[in-house]
Amino acid sequence: MRRSPNTTRNYLTEMARQAPVRDVAPTVQRLRLRYAKRGRLRFSSHRDFQRALERALRRAEIPMAFSAGFSPHPKVSYANSAPTGVASEAEYVEIGVTERCDPAAVRAALDEALPPGLDIVEVVEANTPDFVQRLEASIWQIELPGLGVAEVEIAAQKLMAQGEVMVERLTKNGVRTFDARGPVVSLVVESGPECAILMAVVRHATPSVRPDDVLTALRQVVDLVPPAPPRVTRLAQGPLDPVGATVGDPFTPDRAPLAAAKT
């Protein structure tokens, strides 16, 4: 039985759409990386870091696992990246590898392959499935040049006394309005060199409340505006202790099986 031209064309098109059969090495280990954005590299975007990391993985000859399909890509997943222009000591990424690797050796090799300012702080083997769920909150250090501790303390107290403070942010889907007060767990003011430092513990929410949203809320409540651009650093992110207003280490459960094996 002969196929009609249209049937043949549709058949060939469907065959072309099917992903080629490839031998894909299985993922035998997952590694979780904590990295920092420092200095001028705080202005690098999330996409900039993705490109830099993929180059570093090749240079360091990490045995990466790849996806199947038409366009195989390395198995890399990111979590809660900091905004562009914000420094951070606690960014996280997970990679899958096809051979078992020593986490300390991977840390050293990747840190050497990445440019200074994008620094691999720690690597652990992933022994738990719920890592992203443990990233419940962040600690932000917001340096406010030109502002004194007393006036920032008053502003922080007034903001914390509010039930909610609605702010607007321009997103790719247009202007979005949300509460910037609810996710703020605590605001503590410290003295820094020629500036006040606002330490903010902020619960992760949808949409996420960023340091600039907190500053917008302060401006709305008490008209607090720093005369110079603030300098922001994420110091930590992880599980939230709402009683002590502290953020824990998200790697702790992954270290537990290793500690148990040594005892």
Secondary structure, DSSP 8 states (H G I E B T S, - for coil): ----HHHHHHHHHHHHHS----------EEEEEEEEE-GGGGG--HHHHHHHHHHHHHHTT--B-B--SSS--B-EEEES---TT-EEEEEEEEEEESS---HHHHHHHHHHHS-TTEEEEEEEE---S-HHHH--EEEEEEEEET--HHHHHHHHHHHHT-S--EEEEEETTEEEEEESSTTEEEEEEEEETTEEEEEEEEE--SS---HHHHHHHHHHHH----SS--EEEEEEEE-EETTTTEE--TTHHHHHHHHHHH-
